[in-house]
């Protein structure tokens, strides 16, 4: 898994400000989230994801993930896999969502 970009140095400060403003260290209500600015919600999401990613080994991967990976590996070994460059993927997604 690629390393996630590091949060800005002031991220912990923002977490404390948000925690005191919205009291979400114990629980946050949906209406409190909706009062956050977009920047506050994104920073909060990044902080939560960063925290969760440190405990990734405690989150079991569903069995179907292994099945999908095994199927992909089998197609690669059989020479039946097709690969796209990042630019090809971007073009395909842009076309799909245009």
N, CA, C and O atoms as a GROMACS GRO file, in nm:
protein
  392
    1UNK      N    1   0.085  -0.117   0.000
    1UNK     CA    2   0.000   0.000   0.000
    1UNK      C    3   0.089   0.123   0.000
    1UNK      O    4   0.182   0.133   0.080
    2UNK      N    5   0.062   0.219  -0.090
    2UNK     CA    6   0.145   0.340  -0.092
    2UNK      C    7   0.127   0.419   0.037
    2UNK      O    8   0.021   0.418   0.100
    3UNK      N    9   0.234   0.486   0.075
    3UNK     CA   10   0.227   0.564   0.198
    3UNK      C   11   0.136   0.683   0.177
    3UNK      O   12   0.144   0.753   0.076
    4UNK      N   13   0.048   0.707   0.275
    4UNK     CA   14  -0.043   0.821   0.268
    4UNK      C   15   0.034   0.950   0.290
    4UNK      O   16   0.129   0.953   0.368
    5UNK      N   17  -0.006   1.055   0.220
    5UNK     CA   18   0.060   1.183   0.244
    5UNK      C   19   0.042   1.224   0.391
    5UNK      O   20  -0.062   1.199   0.451
    6UNK      N   21   0.143   1.286   0.445
    6UNK     CA   22   0.137   1.329   0.584
    6UNK      C   23   0.046   1.449   0.596
    6UNK      O   24   0.037   1.532   0.505
    7UNK      N   25  -0.020   1.458   0.707
    7UNK     CA   26  -0.108   1.571   0.734
    7UNK      C   27  -0.024   1.694   0.764
    7UNK      O   28   0.091   1.683   0.805
    8UNK      N   29  -0.082   1.812   0.743
    8UNK     CA   30  -0.007   1.934   0.774
    8UNK      C   31   0.029   1.939   0.921
    8UNK      O   32  -0.040   1.880   1.004
    9UNK      N   33   0.137   2.008   0.955
    9UNK     CA   34   0.183   2.013   1.094
    9UNK      C   35   0.078   2.065   1.191
    9UNK      O   36   0.080   2.030   1.309
   10UNK      N   37  -0.014   2.147   1.142
   10UNK     CA   38  -0.114   2.202   1.232
   10UNK      C   39  -0.239   2.114   1.243
   10UNK      O   40  -0.339   2.156   1.301
   11UNK      N   41  -0.235   1.994   1.186
   11UNK     CA   42  -0.353   1.908   1.185
   11UNK      C   43  -0.399   1.872   1.326
   11UNK      O   44  -0.519   1.873   1.353
   12UNK      N   45  -0.305   1.840   1.415
   12UNK     CA   46  -0.345   1.805   1.551
   12UNK      C   47  -0.413   1.923   1.619
   12UNK      O   48  -0.510   1.906   1.694
   13UNK      N   49  -0.364   2.043   1.593
   13UNK     CA   50  -0.427   2.162   1.647
   13UNK      C   51  -0.571   2.172   1.598
   13UNK      O   52  -0.662   2.199   1.676
   14UNK      N   53  -0.589   2.149   1.466
   14UNK     CA   54  -0.724   2.157   1.410
   14UNK      C   55  -0.815   2.051   1.470
   14UNK      O   56  -0.933   2.077   1.493
   15UNK      N   57  -0.762   1.933   1.494
   15UNK     CA   58  -0.841   1.828   1.557
   15UNK      C   59  -0.887   1.874   1.695
   15UNK      O   60  -1.003   1.855   1.731
   16UNK      N   61  -0.797   1.934   1.772
   16UNK     CA   62  -0.834   1.981   1.906
   16UNK      C   63  -0.938   2.092   1.898
   16UNK      O   64  -1.032   2.096   1.977
   17UNK      N   65  -0.922   2.182   1.802
   17UNK     CA   66  -1.020   2.289   1.784
   17UNK      C   67  -1.156   2.230   1.748
   17UNK      O   68  -1.258   2.267   1.805
   18UNK      N   69  -1.155   2.136   1.652
   18UNK     CA   70  -1.281   2.073   1.612
   18UNK      C   71  -1.341   1.994   1.727
   18UNK      O   72  -1.463   1.996   1.747
   19UNK      N   73  -1.256   1.926   1.802
   19UNK     CA   74  -1.306   1.847   1.915
   19UNK      C   75  -1.374   1.936   2.017
   19UNK      O   76  -1.481   1.902   2.068
   20UNK      N   77  -1.313   2.050   2.047
   20UNK     CA   78  -1.374   2.139   2.144
   20UNK      C   79  -1.498   2.206   2.087
   20UNK      O   80  -1.595   2.229   2.159
   21UNK      N   81  -1.494   2.237   1.958
   21UNK     CA   82  -1.608   2.305   1.896
   21UNK      C   83  -1.727   2.213   1.878
   21UNK      O   84  -1.841   2.255   1.897
   22UNK      N   85  -1.702   2.088   1.843
   22UNK     CA   86  -1.811   1.996   1.812
   22UNK      C   87  -1.824   1.882   1.912
   22UNK      O   88  -1.912   1.797   1.896
   23UNK      N   89  -1.740   1.877   2.012
   23UNK     CA   90  -1.746   1.774   2.116
   23UNK      C   91  -1.753   1.633   2.059
   23UNK      O   92  -1.828   1.550   2.109
   24UNK      N   93  -1.676   1.606   1.953
   24UNK     CA   94  -1.686   1.473   1.893
   24UNK      C   95  -1.586   1.374   1.950
   24UNK      O   96  -1.575   1.262   1.899
   25UNK      N   97  -1.514   1.412   2.055
   25UNK     CA   98  -1.428   1.312   2.117
   25UNK      C   99  -1.512   1.204   2.182
   25UNK      O  100  -1.468   1.089   2.193
   26UNK      N  101  -1.633   1.237   2.225
   26UNK     CA  102  -1.722   1.136   2.281
   26UNK      C  103  -1.824   1.091   2.177
   26UNK      O  104  -1.849   0.971   2.162
   27UNK      N  105  -1.885   1.187   2.105
   27UNK     CA  106  -1.983   1.153   2.002
   27UNK      C  107  -2.011   1.279   1.922
   27UNK      O  108  -2.015   1.389   1.977
   28UNK      N  109  -2.032   1.262   1.793
   28UNK     CA  110  -2.069   1.377   1.711
   28UNK      C  111  -2.199   1.346   1.640
   28UNK      O  112  -2.217   1.240   1.581
   29UNK      N  113  -2.290   1.441   1.646
   29UNK     CA  114  -2.420   1.424   1.583
   29UNK      C  115  -2.412   1.471   1.437
   29UNK      O  116  -2.334   1.560   1.404
   30UNK      N  117  -2.493   1.411   1.351
   30UNK     CA  118  -2.492   1.450   1.210
   30UNK      C  119  -2.512   1.600   1.188
   30UNK      O  120  -2.449   1.657   1.098
   31UNK      N  121  -2.595   1.663   1.267
   31UNK     CA  122  -2.617   1.806   1.247
   31UNK      C  123  -2.492   1.888   1.281
   31UNK      O  124  -2.473   1.997   1.228
   32UNK      N  125  -2.408   1.834   1.370
   32UNK     CA  126  -2.282   1.903   1.399
   32UNK      C  127  -2.188   1.893   1.279
   32UNK      O  128  -2.118   1.989   1.246
   33UNK      N  129  -2.188   1.780   1.214
   33UNK     CA  130  -2.104   1.762   1.095
   33UNK      C  131  -2.150   1.858   0.986
   33UNK      O  132  -2.068   1.919   0.918
   34UNK      N  133  -2.280   1.870   0.969
   34UNK     CA  134  -2.331   1.956   0.862
   34UNK      C  135  -2.299   2.104   0.888
   34UNK      O  136  -2.299   2.183   0.794
   35UNK      N  137  -2.272   2.141   1.012
   35UNK     CA  138  -2.234   2.280   1.041
   35UNK      C  139  -2.085   2.305   1.017
   35UNK      O  140  -2.042   2.420   1.016
   36UNK      N  141  -2.008   2.201   0.998
   36UNK     CA  142  -1.865   2.218   0.970
   36UNK      C  143  -1.846   2.271   0.829
   36UNK      O  144  -1.926   2.242   0.739
   37UNK      N  145  -1.741   2.348   0.811
   37UNK     CA  146  -1.707   2.391   0.675
   37UNK      C  147  -1.652   2.270   0.599
   37UNK      O  148  -1.618   2.168   0.659
   38UNK      N  149  -1.644   2.283   0.469
   38UNK     CA  150  -1.588   2.174   0.388
   38UNK      C  151  -1.445   2.144   0.431
   38UNK      O  152  -1.407   2.028   0.442
   39UNK      N  153  -1.367   2.247   0.455
   39UNK     CA  154  -1.227   2.228   0.497
   39UNK      C  155  -1.222   2.153   0.630
   39UNK      O  156  -1.141   2.062   0.646
   40UNK      N  157  -1.309   2.189   0.724
   40UNK     CA  158  -1.311   2.120   0.853
   40UNK      C  159  -1.349   1.974   0.837
   40UNK      O  160  -1.290   1.887   0.901
   41UNK      N  161  -1.448   1.946   0.752
   41UNK     CA  162  -1.488   1.807   0.730
   41UNK      C  163  -1.377   1.726   0.665
   41UNK      O  164  -1.352   1.612   0.703
   42UNK      N  165  -1.309   1.786   0.565
   42UNK     CA  166  -1.199   1.715   0.499
   42UNK      C  167  -1.084   1.689   0.596
   42UNK      O  168  -1.029   1.579   0.599
   43UNK      N  169  -1.049   1.789   0.675
   43UNK     CA  170  -0.941   1.770   0.774
   43UNK      C  171  -0.978   1.663   0.875
   43UNK      O  172  -0.895   1.580   0.912
   44UNK      N  173  -1.102   1.665   0.920
   44UNK     CA  174  -1.148   1.564   1.016
   44UNK      C  175  -1.142   1.425   0.954
   44UNK      O  176  -1.097   1.330   1.018
   45UNK      N  177  -1.186   1.414   0.829
   45UNK     CA  178  -1.182   1.285   0.761
   45UNK      C  179  -1.038   1.236   0.746
   45UNK      O  180  -1.011   1.118   0.766
   46UNK      N  181  -0.947   1.326   0.711
   46UNK     CA  182  -0.807   1.288   0.698
   46UNK      C  183  -0.750   1.241   0.832
   46UNK      O  184  -0.677   1.142   0.838
   47UNK      N  185  -0.784   1.312   0.938
   47UNK     CA  186  -0.735   1.274   1.070
   47UNK      C  187  -0.790   1.139   1.112
   47UNK      O  188  -0.718   1.056   1.167
   48UNK      N  189  -0.918   1.116   1.086
   48UNK     CA  190  -0.978   0.988   1.120
   48UNK      C  191  -0.915   0.875   1.038
   48UNK      O  192  -0.882   0.769   1.091
   49UNK      N  193  -0.899   0.899   0.907
   49UNK     CA  194  -0.839   0.796   0.821
   49UNK      C  195  -0.697   0.765   0.866
   49UNK      O  196  -0.657   0.649   0.870
   50UNK      N  197  -0.621   0.868   0.897
   50UNK     CA  198  -0.484   0.848   0.944
   50UNK      C  199  -0.484   0.764   1.071
   50UNK      O  200  -0.401   0.674   1.086
   51UNK      N  201  -0.575   0.792   1.161
   51UNK     CA  202  -0.585   0.716   1.285
   51UNK      C  203  -0.624   0.571   1.259
   51UNK      O  204  -0.566   0.479   1.315
   52UNK      N  205  -0.724   0.552   1.172
   52UNK     CA  206  -0.770   0.416   1.141
   52UNK      C  207  -0.662   0.336   1.068
   52UNK      O  208  -0.646   0.217   1.093
   53UNK      N  209  -0.588   0.401   0.980
   53UNK     CA  210  -0.487   0.330   0.901
   53UNK      C  211  -0.376   0.271   0.989
   53UNK      O  212  -0.311   0.175   0.950
   54UNK      N  213  -0.355   0.329   1.106
   54UNK     CA  214  -0.254   0.275   1.198
   54UNK      C  215  -0.301   0.144   1.262
   54UNK      O  216  -0.221   0.069   1.317
   55UNK      N  217  -0.431   0.118   1.256
   55UNK     CA  218  -0.488  -0.004   1.315
   55UNK      C  219  -0.541  -0.098   1.208
   55UNK      O  220  -0.626  -0.182   1.236
   56UNK      N  221  -0.492  -0.085   1.086
   56UNK     CA  222  -0.544  -0.162   0.973
   56UNK      C  223  -0.538  -0.312   0.997
   56UNK      O  224  -0.624  -0.386   0.950
   57UNK      N  225  -0.437  -0.358   1.070
   57UNK     CA  226  -0.425  -0.502   1.096
   57UNK      C  227  -0.536  -0.555   1.187
   57UNK      O  228  -0.555  -0.676   1.196
   58UNK      N  229  -0.608  -0.467   1.252
   58UNK     CA  230  -0.718  -0.509   1.340
   58UNK      C  231  -0.851  -0.518   1.265
   58UNK      O  232  -0.951  -0.564   1.321
   59UNK      N  233  -0.852  -0.474   1.139
   59UNK     CA  234  -0.974  -0.480   1.059
   59UNK      C  235  -0.961  -0.598   0.964
   59UNK      O  236  -0.881  -0.595   0.871
   60UNK      N  237  -1.040  -0.702   0.987
   60UNK     CA  238  -1.029  -0.820   0.900
   60UNK      C  239  -1.079  -0.790   0.760
   60UNK      O  240  -1.180  -0.723   0.740
   61UNK      N  241  -1.007  -0.842   0.663
   61UNK     CA  242  -1.047  -0.828   0.524
   61UNK      C  243  -1.152  -0.935   0.495
   61UNK      O  244  -1.134  -1.050   0.532
   62UNK      N  245  -1.262  -0.898   0.429
   62UNK     CA  246  -1.364  -0.999   0.398
   62UNK      C  247  -1.309  -1.109   0.307
   62UNK      O  248  -1.218  -1.084   0.228
   63UNK      N  249  -1.363  -1.227   0.318
   63UNK     CA  250  -1.317  -1.342   0.239
   63UNK      C  251  -1.323  -1.314   0.090
   63UNK      O  252  -1.238  -1.361   0.014
   64UNK      N  253  -1.423  -1.237   0.045
   64UNK     CA  254  -1.437  -1.213  -0.099
   64UNK      C  255  -1.321  -1.132  -0.153
   64UNK      O  256  -1.292  -1.140  -0.272
   65UNK      N  257  -1.253  -1.054  -0.068
   65UNK     CA  258  -1.134  -0.982  -0.115
   65UNK      C  259  -1.028  -1.081  -0.163
   65UNK      O  260  -0.969  -1.064  -0.269
   66UNK      N  261  -1.005  -1.184  -0.082
   66UNK     CA  262  -0.908  -1.287  -0.119
   66UNK      C  263  -0.948  -1.359  -0.246
   66UNK      O  264  -0.863  -1.394  -0.329
   67UNK      N  265  -1.078  -1.383  -0.262
   67UNK     CA  266  -1.128  -1.451  -0.381
   67UNK      C  267  -1.105  -1.365  -0.507
   67UNK      O  268  -1.065  -1.416  -0.611
   68UNK      N  269  -1.130  -1.236  -0.495
   68UNK     CA  270  -1.109  -1.146  -0.608
   68UNK      C  271  -0.960  -1.141  -0.644
   68UNK      O  272  -0.924  -1.149  -0.762
   69UNK      N  273  -0.875  -1.129  -0.543
   69UNK     CA  274  -0.731  -1.125  -0.569
   69UNK      C  275  -0.681  -1.255  -0.630
   69UNK      O  276  -0.597  -1.253  -0.720
   70UNK      N  277  -0.731  -1.369  -0.582
   70UNK     CA  278  -0.691  -1.498  -0.638
   70UNK      C  279  -0.733  -1.508  -0.785
   70UNK      O  280  -0.657  -1.559  -0.868
   71UNK      N  281  -0.853  -1.460  -0.816
   71UNK     CA  282  -0.900  -1.462  -0.955
   71UNK      C  283  -0.814  -1.374  -1.045
   71UNK      O  284  -0.783  -1.411  -1.158
   72UNK      N  285  -0.776  -1.258  -0.994
   72UNK     CA  286  -0.691  -1.168  -1.074
   72UNK      C  287  -0.554  -1.229  -1.096
   72UNK      O  288  -0.499  -1.222  -1.206
   73UNK      N  289  -0.498  -1.288  -0.992
   73UNK     CA  290  -0.367  -1.352  -1.004
   73UNK      C  291  -0.372  -1.467  -1.105
   73UNK      O  292  -0.280  -1.485  -1.184
   74UNK      N  293  -0.481  -1.544  -1.103
   74UNK     CA  294  -0.496  -1.655  -1.198
   74UNK      C  295  -0.500  -1.602  -1.342
   74UNK      O  296  -0.440  -1.661  -1.431
   75UNK      N  297  -0.572  -1.489  -1.365
   75UNK     CA  298  -0.578  -1.430  -1.499
   75UNK      C  299  -0.441  -1.380  -1.543
   75UNK      O  300  -0.405  -1.392  -1.660
   76UNK      N  301  -0.365  -1.324  -1.450
   76UNK     CA  302  -0.229  -1.277  -1.483
   76UNK      C  303  -0.142  -1.396  -1.523
   76UNK      O  304  -0.074  -1.391  -1.626
   77UNK      N  305  -0.145  -1.501  -1.442
   77UNK     CA  306  -0.063  -1.619  -1.471
   77UNK      C  307  -0.103  -1.685  -1.602
   77UNK      O  308  -0.018  -1.743  -1.671
   78UNK      N  309  -0.232  -1.677  -1.639
   78UNK     CA  310  -0.279  -1.738  -1.763
   78UNK      C  311  -0.258  -1.646  -1.883
   78UNK      O  312  -0.291  -1.682  -1.996
   79UNK      N  313  -0.203  -1.526  -1.857
   79UNK     CA  314  -0.179  -1.432  -1.966
   79UNK      C  315  -0.307  -1.366  -2.018
   79UNK      O  316  -0.310  -1.316  -2.130
   80UNK      N  317  -0.411  -1.366  -1.937
   80UNK     CA  318  -0.540  -1.310  -1.979
   80UNK      C  319  -0.570  -1.174  -1.917
   80UNK      O  320  -0.679  -1.121  -1.936
   81UNK      N  321  -0.477  -1.119  -1.844
   81UNK     CA  322  -0.500  -0.992  -1.776
   81UNK      C  323  -0.465  -0.877  -1.869
   81UNK      O  324  -0.371  -0.885  -1.948
   82UNK      N  325  -0.541  -0.770  -1.858
   82UNK     CA  326  -0.514  -0.648  -1.934
   82UNK      C  327  -0.481  -0.538  -1.834
   82UNK      O  328  -0.546  -0.525  -1.730
   83UNK      N  329  -0.381  -0.460  -1.865
   83UNK     CA  330  -0.338  -0.353  -1.776
   83UNK      C  331  -0.351  -0.219  -1.847
   83UNK      O  332  -0.330  -0.209  -1.968
   84UNK      N  333  -0.388  -0.118  -1.772
   84UNK     CA  334  -0.401   0.017  -1.825
   84UNK      C  335  -0.301   0.109  -1.756
   84UNK      O  336  -0.267   0.090  -1.640
   85UNK      N  337  -0.255   0.209  -1.830
   85UNK     CA  338  -0.171   0.310  -1.768
   85UNK      C  339  -0.262   0.404  -1.689
   85UNK      O  340  -0.384   0.401  -1.706
   86UNK      N  341  -0.204   0.485  -1.604
   86UNK     CA  342  -0.282   0.581  -1.527
   86UNK      C  343  -0.356   0.678  -1.620
   86UNK      O  344  -0.472   0.711  -1.596
   87UNK      N  345  -0.289   0.722  -1.725
   87UNK     CA  346  -0.354   0.813  -1.821
   87UNK      C  347  -0.474   0.745  -1.888
   87UNK      O  348  -0.577   0.809  -1.909
   88UNK      N  349  -0.462   0.617  -1.921
   88UNK     CA  350  -0.573   0.545  -1.982
   88UNK      C  351  -0.691   0.534  -1.885
   88UNK      O  352  -0.806   0.548  -1.925
   89UNK      N  353  -0.661   0.509  -1.760
   89UNK     CA  354  -0.767   0.499  -1.659
   89UNK      C  355  -0.837   0.633  -1.644
   89UNK      O  356  -0.960   0.638  -1.638
   90UNK      N  357  -0.759   0.742  -1.636
   90UNK     CA  358  -0.818   0.876  -1.623
   90UNK      C  359  -0.910   0.907  -1.742
   90UNK      O  360  -1.021   0.957  -1.723
   91UNK      N  361  -0.864   0.877  -1.864
   91UNK     CA  362  -0.946   0.903  -1.983
   91UNK      C  363  -1.075   0.821  -1.979
   91UNK      O  364  -1.183   0.870  -2.011
   92UNK      N  365  -1.062   0.696  -1.939
   92UNK     CA  366  -1.177   0.607  -1.932
   92UNK      C  367  -1.279   0.659  -1.829
   92UNK      O  368  -1.399   0.659  -1.855
   93UNK      N  369  -1.232   0.703  -1.716
   93UNK     CA  370  -1.321   0.756  -1.612
   93UNK      C  371  -1.385   0.888  -1.655
   93UNK      O  372  -1.504   0.910  -1.631
   94UNK      N  373  -1.306   0.975  -1.718
   94UNK     CA  374  -1.362   1.102  -1.766
   94UNK      C  375  -1.472   1.078  -1.869
   94UNK      O  376  -1.575   1.145  -1.868
   95UNK      N  377  -1.448   0.984  -1.958
   95UNK     CA  378  -1.546   0.952  -2.062
   95UNK      C  379  -1.672   0.893  -1.998
   95UNK      O  380  -1.784   0.926  -2.038
   96UNK      N  381  -1.653   0.807  -1.901
   96UNK     CA  382  -1.766   0.743  -1.833
   96UNK      C  383  -1.852   0.844  -1.758
   96UNK      O  384  -1.975   0.831  -1.755
   97UNK      N  385  -1.789   0.945  -1.699
   97UNK     CA  386  -1.861   1.041  -1.616
   97UNK      C  387  -1.886   1.174  -1.685
   97UNK      O  388  -1.921   1.273  -1.620
   98UNK      N  389  -1.869   1.177  -1.816
   98UNK     CA  390  -1.893   1.302  -1.891
   98UNK      C  391  -2.039   1.324  -1.919
   98UNK      O  392  -2.076   1.424  -1.981
   0.00000   0.00000   0.00000
